[in-house]
Amino acid sequence: MKPSNKPETHRGKLSPSKRLSGEIGILLVLLLVLALLLVARPAQGAGVVGSGTPGSCTEAALNTALSGGGSISFNCGGSHTITLTSQKTINSNTTINGGGQITLSGGNSTRLFYLQNGANLTLQNITLQNGKGSSDGGAIYVERLSTLTLTNSAINSSTAPNGGAVALNGWGSGDAGGTLIVTDSSFSGNSSTAGAIPGGGNGGGALYITGGSTATVSGSTFSNNTSVNGGGIHILGANLTVTNSTFTSNIANNTAGGGGGGAIYVDGTKNFNGTIDISLSTFSNNQTNQLGGAIFSFPEGTGSTIINQSLFDGNSATGSGQGGAIYHQSATSNGPLSISNSTFMNNNAHATNGGASSGGALWLLDAPVTITSSTFDGNDATTPLPLAADDWHRGFGGAIRTSTATTIVNSTLVNNTAGFVGGAIAGPATARNTIIANNDGDNPWDIQENCTDVLTNAGNNIQFPQKTTGNWNDYECFGSQTAVNPQVGTIGDYGGPTPTVPLLASSPAINAGSNCPTTDQRGFARNGVCDIGAYEFGGGVLIISIAPPWSGLNNVHDITMTVNGAGFTPSSVVRWNGSNRATTYVSPFVITAVIPSTDVDALGSFNVTVYDSSRSLESTPMSFTVVSQLYETYLPVVIRP
C-alpha cells in the first residue's frame, strides 16, 4: 500500500488561534533570515550592468548599479558604448571596471561623473569620451577631499571651460584639495574652452589641478590635448608627480599674453612650497605661442620643480619665442629648478611677434637652477622674421637663456644655434666638468658663438672653438682658456633612458674631470678619474643590437657577428653562453666576433654578452636564436630604362 500524500485528519483540524500562532512564528523566522542576510551583505549597487546583451546595458541599468556604490562590472555581450544623458553623482566609494570593453559617452552634452562628500571613485579598464562640462571638468569633476583613481583607462575628446577631461578643486593652495591617481591611462583630444586671460589662470586641456590638490601620474600618455595654458595639465596651487609618461603634440594657445606650457602649466605649488616632480618621461612636439613649449613653470614661494631622466625633443615656443622646452621663473627668486640626467634636443624658440627668440631649450629668470649630467643638442633660438644681420632680435641662447644663479655640472652642450649670439648659453652661469662646443651664434662678426658672457669657471671645462676677430674677443664661455676639440660623436641611444652624445676614444675629456657625480647621464658608474661631460667613456658595456640575430639548421656555418652598442674597448670580448669568442675591436660602438658553426648546430636560444676584462664589466645578454629552417627572400630588381 502506498503511503497517502494527504495530511492526516483523524486528529481533527487546528483551531484558528493555533493556526494564527503558527503563521506568526513562520513570519518571524522569515524576518530573522532576511535581517541576517542584510547584515551579512553590505549595501551595494546592482553589481553587474547588463544581462549578456548590448540592449541590456543601458543608462538606467548603470543608474541602478550606481545607486549604492560598491563594485560595478558589465555583462554586455562584448564591446559596448553607453551614452549618458546626465552626470552621475558619486557620494560613496565606488569602483567601476569596464573589462576593456566598455565606453561611457557624454554624447557631447553632459559631464559623466561628479565626485563629492569625500567619495572615492576608481575607474578601471574603461573609456570615457565626449564628455562636456558647463563648468570645470568635461568628463569628471572632483570636489575637495574626494579621490579619483584611473587605471588602464582612457578619457578622450571631452571639453570644459577648465580641465577638458578632469578637474580637481579645493579652497586654496593651503587646502587639502582633491586627490588624483592615474596609472597606465591615456588622455587624447581633450580641450579646455575657457578664454585666455593675461598671465594665465585658465586651461588644462586634459587635467585641471587646483586648490591644494595632489595629482600622481605614471605610465600614461597625453596627446593632442589643447587649451590656453597647459595643453595637457594645468597646475594652480597644487602638487604634481609624473613618472614614466609621454606628452606628445599638446598645444597651449594663449592670445592674451603670458602663460603657455604646451604640455604642462604650473602657477604655484601646494602651500607655495610644494613640488612638481617629473621623471623618466618624454615630451615631444608640444607647442605654445607664449612661454615654454613643453612646460611653463612659475612655482611661486619656495615651490620646486624637479626634472630627472627625461627627454625633451622637438618642442616649440613661437609668438613670444621664449623657452622652446621649459620656461622657469621664480616670483620670489627662490623657487628652484633641478634638471638631471636629461636630454634636450631639437627644441626651438622662434619669436614671431616682434620680440627676440631666446632659450631654444630653457628660458630661466630669477630662480636658482642646477643642471647636472644632461645633454643639449640641436636646439635653436632663431627669429624666423626677415631682420638685418646685426639685429639682436635675431635670437640668443640657442640652448639656454640663463638666470644669475645657474649652475651646470658634467653636462654636454653641442650643436645648438642662435640667430645672433650665444649658440649655447646667453647670460651668466657657473660651470664645472662641462663641454660647450660647436654651437653657432649667427652674427656678422663671428663672435660669441658659444656664450654671450664669460662664465664662472669652476674647473675642468672644455670650450671649442675659440675665435678672435679684430679687437673683439669671442668669449667662448671661459675667456682666455685654450680651446680644444672635445671629439664627440653624434647623439643617439648609448644606454640609459635618454639619448646622449658619446666621447670618442681620443677625446681629451676622458679622465679629465674631478668631483663628478657618481654616475653619468645613462646611470653608468664613473670609473677611475671621471670624464668631462654627461657621458662617461667606458662607464659601462651595452649591447644595442646584434647582426645577424638568428640562423637556421638548414645552413650551418661559421658566422661573423656584428655587435652594436657602447662602451667597447680593445679589451672587450664577445661571449657566447659565457664562453669567449674571437673578437675584433672596431670602435667604442662596434665590435665583431666569429661564432663557429659548432655553436649554431642545435636548436635553441643562446646568450650573447660583451665582457671587458680591463674593467671586469659585462653587458646584459642579448638572445641569438637557432631555428630549424631559415629562408632567404630575394626582392625583384627593377631596372629603369
N, C-alpha and C positions, 0 to 999 in steps of 0.2 A: 504494500500500500504506500503510495506516495504521500509525503507529508503535505499537509494543507498549507497553501500560501495565504490563507485568510487569517486575520487576527483572531485570537481566542475570544469568545464572547460569553462563555459559560460563567465567567466570574462577574458578569454584569458590566454596564457602562460606567465610565468615570463620571464623577459628579462635576458640575460646572465649576465649582471652586477649585477642585483639584486640577482640572484642565487649565484653568487660568494660571494657577501657580506654576504648572509645568512650562507653559508658554513664556511666562516671565523669566523662569530660570534659563531657558534656551536663549532668550533675548540678551540676558546679562552675560552669558558665555560669549555670544557673538560680539557684543560691545567690548568685552575684555580682549578678545583676539584682535579686534580692529585697533584697539588702543596700543596693544603690544607691537603691531605692525607699524603704526605711526611712530612709535618711539624708536624702533629698530632702524627705520629708514628716514634720514633727514629730508627736509623739504627740498625738492628739486624740480627742475623743469621736466618736460616730457622725455628728455634724454636723447631720443633719436628723431630727426626730422625726416619724414617720408617713410613709405612702406615698400619701397623697392621699385617705384616707377617715377619718371620725371614729373608726372602730373600730381603726385602726392607731395612733392617738395614745393610748398607754396609759402608765401609770406605769412599767411595765417598759421601754418604749421610751425614756422620759425617763432612767431609770437608766442605760441603755446609753450614751446620748448624753453623760451627765454623767461617765462613768467616767474620761475622760481630760482633762477641761477643754476649753478652746478655745471656738470659736463654735458656738452651737446655734440652729437655727431650726426652724420647724414646717411640715408639709405635711399638714393635717388636713381639707382639702376645705372650709374655711370656719371660721366661729366655732366654738370648741370649749372645753369645760371638762374638765380632767384633775384628778381628785380623788386626792390623795396619802394614803397610809396611814402614812407615816413621813417624818421630816425628811430633807433631802438635805444631807449634809456636803460643804462645798466646801473642798478643800485646795489647789487650783491655780487659776490665773487663768481665769475663765470668763465668757463673755458669752452671755446668753440673750435672744433677740429674738422677741417674740410676734407681731410683724407687725400689731398692733392687733386680733388675732382670738382670742388665747389667754388663758384664765383658768386659773390654778392654784389649787386649793382645798384647804384643810386639813381640810375636812369637819367643822369644829368639834371636831377630835380631835387634831390634830398641828400643830406648827410646820412651816414649809415649808423654810427654809434655815438652816444653821448654818455660819458662816464661821470658819475657824481657820488657824493657821500662816502668817499674813501673806498670805492669799489675797485676790485682788480679784474681786468679783462685780459684773458690770454687767447690770442688767435694763433692757430697752428695750421700749416698746410692748406692755406686758403688764399683766394684772391679777392681783393676789394677793388672795384673800379667805378668810374663815372659818378663819384660822389660829388655833391655840390652843397657847400655851406653858405648860408646867407650871412653868417658871422664866421669867426675863425674855425678852421678845421674842416676841410672838404669831405674827408671820409670819416674822421674820428676827432671828437673834442674831449680832452681830459681835464676835468676840474682838479684844483689843488687837492692834495692828499690821496688822489687816486693813482693807480698804476696800470699802464698798458704794456703788455708783453707780446711782441711779434716774433714768431719762429717759423722759418721756412715759408714765408708768406709774401704776398706782393700787393702793393697799392699803386694803381695806375690811373692816369687820366682823370684825376679828381681836382676840383678847384674850390677856392675860398678866398676871401679878402687877404687872410694871412694863414699860412700852413695849408697848402693845397691838399696834402694828404692828411697830416696830423697836426694838431695844436695842443700844447700843454700850457696851462696858465697857473699863476699864483698871484699873490698880493704885493709883490715887490721882490727885489733881489735878495732880501734877507728872509723871505718866507720859505716854508717847506716846499711849496710848489707841488708839481706832479712828478711822476717817475715814468720814464720810457726805457724799455729794454728791447733792443732789436737784434736778432741773430739770424744770419743766413737768409736775409729777405731782400726785396728789391722795391725801388720806387722809380717809376718811369712815366714821363709825360704829364706830371702834375704841375699845377701852376697856382701862384698867388696873384690875385687880381687887384689888390689894393693899389691905389695910385702912389706915385713917388712923392716923398716929402724931402725937403732939403736936409742933408746929413744922415739920411737913413730912417729907420724906425719900422717901416712896413716890410713884409717879404716872407721868405720861406717857401720856395716852390714846392718842396716836399714836407719839411718839418719846421714848425714854428715853436721854439722852446723858450719860455719866458718865466719871469716871476719866481726866481729861486729854484726852478725845476732842475732835474738831473736827467740827462739822456746818455745811454750807453749803446753804441752801435758796433757790431762785429760781424765780419764775414758777409757784408751786404753791399749792394750796388745802388748808385744814384745816377740815373741817366736821363738826359733831355728834359729836366725839370726847369721851370722858368719863374722868375719873379723880378721885382725891382731891386731887391737886396737878398743875397743868399739864394742863388738858384736852387741849390739842394737843401741847405739847412740855414735857418736864421736863429741866432742865439741872442737873447736880450736879458741880461742879468741872470744867467743860468750857467750850468756846467755841462761839458760835453767830453765824452771819451769815445774815440773812433779807433778800431783795430782791424787790420786785415780787410779793408773795404776799398771800393773803387768808385770814383766820381768821374763821370765822362759826359762831356758835351752839355753841361748845365750852363744856364745863362742868367746873368743879372743885368737888366737893362733899366737904368735909373736916369730919367730925363731931368730930374730936379737938381742934380749935382750932389757930390759926396756919396758915401756908401759904395756899394759894389759887392764883390765877392761872388764870382761866378758859381762856385761850389758851396762855400761856407761864409757867412757873415757873422761877426761877433761884435756886439756892443755891450761890454760889461759882463763879468762873470758873477757867480753866486756870491753874495756879500761883498762884491767887488774885490775879493781876494781868492777866488776860486781858480779853476784850471780848465783850459782847453788842451786835451792830450790826444795827439794823433800819431799812430804808429803803424808800420807795416802796411801802408795804404798807398794807392795810386790816384793821382789827379791828372787827367789828360783831356786836352781840348776843351776845357771850360773857359768861359769868356765873360767879360763885363765891359761896358762902355764908361766905367768910372775907375775904381781903385781895386786892385787885387784880382787878377784873372781867375785864380783859384780860391784864395782866401783873403778876406778883409778882416783884420784883427785890430780891434780897439778895446783893450781889456778893461780900461778904467781902473782906478785904485792900484792895488798890487797884484791883480789877477795876472796869471802867467799863461803863456802859450808854449806848448812843447811839441816839436816835430821830430820823430825818430824813425829811421829805417823806411823812409817813404820816398816816392818818386813823383816829381812834378814835370810833366812832359807836354809841350805844345799848348800851354795855357796862354791866354791873351788878354791884355788890357788896352782897349782903344779909348777914344774920347779924350779923357784926361791923360791916358797913357802912362800910368804910374803903377809899377808892381805887376809885371806880367804873370807871376805866380802868386806872390804874397805881398800885401801891403800891411805893415805893422806900425801902429802909432800908439804911444802911451800918453794918456791925458795928464798923468802926474809924474812923468819921467821915471817911473819905477815899475812899470808893467813889463816884465822881462819876456824875451823870446829866446828859446833854446832850440837850435837845429843840430841834429847829429846823425851821422851815418845815412845821409840822404842825398839824392841826386836831383839837380835842376838842369833840364836840357830842353833846348828848342822853345823856351818860353819867350814871349815878346811883349814889349810895351811900346805901342805905336800911337802917339798923340795925334788926334785928328780935329781938335777944337781950337787950335792956335797956340797951345802950350808946347812945352818941350817934353819929348819922350825921356823917361828916366826909370832906371831899375828894371832891366829886362826880366830878371827873376825876382829880386827882392827890392822893395822900397821901404826904408826904415826911417823913423823920426822919433826923437825924444824917448828912446827906450834902450835899456841895456840888452844887448844882443850877443849871444855866443854861438858861433858856428864851428862845429867840430867834426872832423873826419867826413867831410862832404865834398861833392863834386859839382862844378858848374861848367857846363859845356854847351856851346851853340846858342846861348841866349842873346837877345837882341833888343836894343833900345834905339830905334831909328825912326824919326818922324817921316811919314810917307808923303808929306806935302812938298811941293817944289820950293826949296829955300836956297839962299845963297850959300856957297861953300863955307863961308866964315860966320854963319849964323848959328849961335849956340843952341837955338831951338831944335837943331837937327838931332840932338839927343846925347845923353851922357849916362854912364853907369850901365854898360851892357849886361853885366851880371847883377851888380849890387849898387844901389844908391844908399850909402851908409848913414848911420847915426853916429854921434860922437863916441858913445860907449859901445862900439862894435869890436868884438874880439874874434879872430879867425885862427883856428888851430888845426894843423895837419889836414889841410884841405887842398883841393886842386881846382884852379880856375883857368881854363884854357879855351881858346877859340870862340870867345864871346865878342860881340860887336856893339859899338855905339855910333850914332850918326855924327858925333862931333869929337868928344873926348871921353877918356875913361872906359875903354872897351871892357875892362873887368870891373873896376871899382871907381865910383865917384864919391869923394868925401873921405873923412878920416877913419882910421881903424888901427887896431893893433894886431899884428900877425906873427905867428910862430910856426915853424916847420911847414910852411905853405908854399905851393908852386903857383906862380902867376905868370902865364906865358902865352905868347902867340894870340893875344887879344888885339882888337883893332878899334882905334878911335879915328874916325874918318874925317880929318881936317886937313887944310891945305899945307900945314907946316910939319906934318908927321910927328907931332909932339903928343905927350900924354896918351900914348896908345893903350897902355895897361891901366894906369891910375891917374887921377887928376891931382892928388895930393901925395906928398911923401908920407908913407905910413910909419907908425911906430914899430920899429923892428925889434921884436922880442927874441930874435935869433933863429938861425938855420932856415932862412927863406931863400927861394930861388926866383929870380926875375929874368925874363927874356922876351924880346931883345932889349937893348939899351941904345938909344939914338941921341945924338946931339946935333941940332940944326942951328947954325948961327950962334946967337947969344942965348938961345933957349936950351935949357937942359930938359930933355924929356924925362920927367921924374922917374918913370918906370918903377914906381912904388917904393923903392928903397934907396933913393938918392944916388949916391956915387958907388953903391955896391956893384961889383963886377957882375955883368950878366953872363949866365951860362945856359946853354940849351939843356932843358931837363930830359930830353929824349924820352918822350912818352908815346904810347900807342893810341889807337882810336878807341872811342868809348864803346863798351859792349858788356856782355854778360861774362864776367870772370869769377862768378861765385857770389854768394850773398843775395839779399833780396832786391838790390838795386844795381843798375849799371855803374861801371867805374871806368876810369882811364888808367891803364896799366903803365908801369915803368918798364922800359926796355932794359935788357941785360946790361947795357953800357951806361945807364943813366947815372949822372952824378948825384942824384937824390938818394941812391941806395947807401944805407949805413951812414947817412949824413945828418940825421936828426938827433934830438935829445928831449927828454921829458915828454915823451909821446903818450897818448892813450894806450892802454894795454892791448887793444885790438885795432885793426884797421877798419875801414868802412864796411868791408864784407863780413866782419866778425872773425877774421883770421888773426891769430896771435902775432903781435910784433915780435920779431926774433933778433936776439943779439942787440947790436946798435940799430935803433929803429930808423926807418926811411922817412924822407920828407914827402909830404902829400898824403892823400887819403888812402892810397894803395900801398901795401907792404909787399915788396918783391920777395917771392919765396915764402910769403906768410902762410901759405897753405898749398895743398895739392888738390886740384879739382879736375874731374873729367866732365866735359860738357857733352861730347859725342864720340862714338867710335864708328869707323867705317872699314869694312862692312860690319853690320851688327848681327849677321846670321850667315849660315852656309847650309848646304844640303848633302846628304849621304850619296846622292846620285853624282856628285862631283867632288870627291875628297882630294884636297891638295894643300900644299903649304900656302898660308895666307899672309900677305903683308898688310897689317892693320895700321890705320892712321888714327891716332888718338888726339882729339882737340880738347883743350882745357886751359888751365892757368897754373902758374907756379912751378913749371917744369924747369929743371936744371940739368946739366950734363950728368949728374949723379942719379937722375930719375930712371927707373926701370919699370917696364910693364910686367905685371904679374898675372898669370893665368891660374885661377883657383889657388892662389897663394904661392905659385912657383914662378921664378923669374924667367923671362923670355928675352932673347936677344933684342936689344933696343937701340935705336938711333935718335940722338937728340937733334931736333931741327930748330926749335926756338922755345922761348918760355911758354908758348901756347900750342906747340905741335911736337909730338914725338911719333915715331913709327916703331913697329915691332914685328918680328917674324913669328907667326903662330904655326908650328909644324903640323903636318897632316895627322899625326897621331893624336893631336889634341881635339880634332874635329871629326873623328871616325865613329862617333857614337852619339845617339840622340840625347838631348838634354840642354839645360841652361848652365852657363859657366860664368863665374865672376871674373871681370877684368878690373884690375886696380892699377894705380901707379904708385910706386914706393920710391921715396927719396932717402937714400941711405945717409946722406950728409946731414940730414935734419931729423932722421927717424920719423918721417911723416908718411902717411899713406892715405890715399883718397878713399872716398866711399865707392863701393863697387858699382859697375855698370854691367848689365847682363848681355852675354852673347849666346845666341840660340842656334842649335843644330837641329834641322828638320829632316824628314825623310826625303823629300823632293823639293828642290829649289829650281824654279823655272826662270829663264831669262826672256824678257819680252822685247822685241825689236820693233820700233816705230818706223813707219814708212818714211822714206826720204823724198821730199818734194823738191825738185829742181826747177827753178824758174827758167823759162826760155830766154 
